Amino acid sequence: MPRVDPPARLRSLAITGTEVDGRDMRVVDDAYDPDPNRVGPPELFVWTRFRDAPEQDYLHAALLTQSSTHWTVAAALRPHAGFGEAMAHRSISTGITMATITFHDDVDVTKWLLYATRVTYAGRGHAQSEGRVHTEDGTVVASYSVHAMMRGLQPRAATPDTLL
């Protein structure tokens, strides 16, 4: 397990428009940063938990899986000054094109889980990451691989039907 601050020492992350009722996320070193000039290594470490437990085990697995796709684009942009996650869906078109996950143990999403995402390739409009999900005691409960597309958006001429 990576040596990172525990969730109790970190601030809650609230991303406007992506809030999920009952979910709490905390990013190590506040590395999920909208500032495109803040650079860092191509990795993110994010603690996540849900306050309410679904009854079925498969829903715990589904919630863990859904969260695994969040971090690849932001981690891929971190080493590049002038590019940042705040540009996604505005000046950079991004999207997850493939995600695979393997479960190694049962999971309880009401307990803190650390998503350790490392981008292994970024270029030519693509990013590839690998990651692991750890419990607070260090147990690896899942591993994942994510492929994302990232392309610059072409500005459109403003016409009455394209203005918001």
C-alpha positions as CSV (number, residue, x, y, z in Angstrom):
1,M,0.0,0.0,0.0
2,P,1.3,3.5,-0.8
3,R,2.5,5.6,2.2
4,V,-0.1,8.3,2.2
5,D,-2.0,10.3,4.8
6,P,-5.1,8.6,6.2
7,P,-8.5,10.1,5.3
8,A,-8.9,11.6,8.8
9,R,-6.1,14.1,8.0
10,L,-7.5,15.2,4.6
11,R,-10.1,17.6,3.5
12,S,-13.3,16.4,1.9
13,L,-13.4,16.9,-1.9
14,A,-16.6,18.4,-3.4
15,I,-16.6,18.7,-7.2
16,T,-19.5,20.8,-8.4
17,G,-21.8,18.7,-10.5
18,T,-20.5,15.4,-9.5
19,E,-21.8,15.1,-5.9
20,V,-23.3,11.8,-5.0
21,D,-25.5,11.8,-1.9
22,G,-23.7,9.9,0.8
23,R,-20.3,9.7,-0.8
24,D,-17.2,11.2,0.8
25,M,-13.9,11.6,-1.2
26,R,-10.5,12.9,0.1
27,V,-7.5,13.4,-2.2
28,V,-4.0,13.0,-0.8
29,D,-2.0,16.3,-1.1
30,D,-5.1,18.0,-2.7
31,A,-3.7,16.7,-6.0
32,Y,-7.0,16.8,-7.7
33,D,-6.6,20.5,-8.5
34,P,-8.4,22.6,-11.2
35,D,-5.3,24.8,-11.6
36,P,-3.7,23.8,-15.0
37,N,-0.3,25.1,-13.9
38,R,0.0,22.9,-10.8
39,V,2.0,20.0,-11.9
40,G,2.9,16.7,-10.3
41,P,3.5,13.0,-11.0
42,P,0.9,11.1,-13.1
43,E,-0.8,9.6,-10.1
44,L,-3.6,10.2,-7.7
45,F,-4.4,8.7,-4.3
46,V,-8.0,9.1,-3.3
47,W,-9.9,7.9,-0.3
48,T,-13.6,7.2,-0.9
49,R,-16.4,5.8,1.2
50,F,-20.2,5.8,1.2
51,R,-22.1,6.6,4.4
52,D,-25.0,4.2,3.6
53,A,-24.4,0.6,2.9
54,P,-26.4,-1.1,0.2
55,E,-27.8,-4.4,1.2
56,Q,-26.4,-6.5,-1.6
57,D,-22.8,-7.4,-2.1
58,Y,-23.0,-6.7,-5.8
59,L,-24.0,-3.1,-5.1
60,H,-20.8,-2.6,-3.0
61,A,-18.8,-4.0,-6.0
62,A,-20.7,-1.7,-8.4
63,L,-20.0,1.4,-6.3
64,L,-16.3,0.5,-6.0
65,T,-16.1,-0.1,-9.8
66,Q,-17.8,3.2,-10.7
67,S,-15.3,5.2,-8.6
68,S,-12.3,3.5,-10.3
69,T,-12.9,5.4,-13.5
70,H,-12.7,8.9,-12.1
71,W,-9.0,9.5,-11.8
72,T,-7.2,8.5,-15.0
73,V,-7.7,11.8,-17.0
74,A,-6.8,14.0,-14.1
75,A,-3.7,11.9,-13.3
76,A,-2.6,11.9,-17.0
77,L,-2.8,15.7,-17.2
78,R,-0.9,16.4,-13.9
79,P,2.6,16.4,-15.4
80,H,1.8,18.8,-18.1
81,A,1.7,22.6,-17.3
82,G,-1.2,24.4,-18.9
83,F,-3.4,21.3,-18.8
84,G,-5.7,20.3,-16.0
85,E,-8.9,18.4,-15.1
86,A,-10.9,21.6,-15.1
87,M,-10.5,21.7,-18.9
88,A,-12.2,18.3,-19.3
89,H,-15.5,18.6,-21.2
90,R,-14.7,22.3,-21.9
91,S,-11.6,22.7,-24.0
92,I,-10.6,19.0,-23.9
93,S,-12.9,16.2,-24.8
94,T,-12.4,13.2,-22.5
95,G,-14.1,9.9,-22.0
96,I,-13.4,6.5,-20.6
97,T,-13.2,4.0,-23.5
98,M,-12.4,0.8,-21.5
99,A,-12.2,-0.2,-17.8
100,T,-11.5,-3.6,-16.4
101,I,-11.6,-4.6,-12.7
102,T,-10.6,-7.7,-10.8
103,F,-11.9,-8.2,-7.3
104,H,-9.5,-9.9,-4.9
105,D,-11.7,-9.8,-1.7
106,D,-15.1,-8.8,-0.5
107,V,-15.6,-5.1,-0.2
108,D,-17.5,-2.8,2.2
109,V,-17.9,0.7,0.6
110,T,-18.9,2.2,4.0
111,K,-15.3,1.8,5.1
112,W,-12.5,4.0,3.7
113,L,-11.0,2.7,0.5
114,L,-7.8,4.1,-1.1
115,Y,-7.8,4.2,-4.9
116,A,-4.2,4.4,-6.0
117,T,-4.2,5.3,-9.7
118,R,-1.0,5.6,-11.8
119,V,-1.0,6.6,-15.5
120,T,1.4,4.4,-17.4
121,Y,1.0,6.1,-20.8
122,A,-0.3,9.5,-22.0
123,G,0.0,10.6,-25.6
124,R,-1.6,10.7,-29.0
125,G,-5.0,11.5,-27.5
126,H,-5.0,8.5,-25.1
127,A,-4.2,7.7,-21.5
128,Q,-3.8,4.3,-19.9
129,S,-3.8,3.8,-16.1
130,E,-3.5,1.0,-13.6
131,G,-4.7,1.0,-10.1
132,R,-5.3,-0.8,-6.9
133,V,-8.0,-0.4,-4.2
134,H,-6.8,-0.8,-0.6
135,T,-8.6,-0.9,2.7
136,E,-7.3,1.3,5.5
137,D,-5.3,-1.7,6.9
138,G,-3.6,-2.2,3.5
139,T,-5.5,-5.1,2.1
140,V,-5.8,-5.0,-1.7
141,V,-9.5,-5.7,-2.5
142,A,-9.4,-4.9,-6.2
143,S,-7.1,-3.9,-9.1
144,Y,-8.1,-2.1,-12.3
145,S,-7.0,-0.8,-15.6
146,V,-8.6,2.2,-17.4
147,H,-8.1,3.6,-20.9
148,A,-9.3,7.1,-21.7
149,M,-9.5,9.3,-24.8
150,M,-8.4,12.9,-24.5
151,R,-8.7,15.3,-27.5
152,G,-8.7,19.1,-27.8
153,L,-12.1,20.5,-28.7
154,Q,-12.3,22.7,-31.8
155,P,-13.9,26.1,-31.0
156,R,-17.2,26.5,-32.8
157,A,-18.4,29.8,-34.3
158,A,-21.1,31.3,-32.1
159,T,-24.5,31.1,-33.8
160,P,-27.9,31.6,-32.2
161,D,-28.5,27.9,-32.0
162,T,-25.1,27.2,-30.4
163,L,-25.3,29.8,-27.7
164,L,-26.3,28.7,-24.2
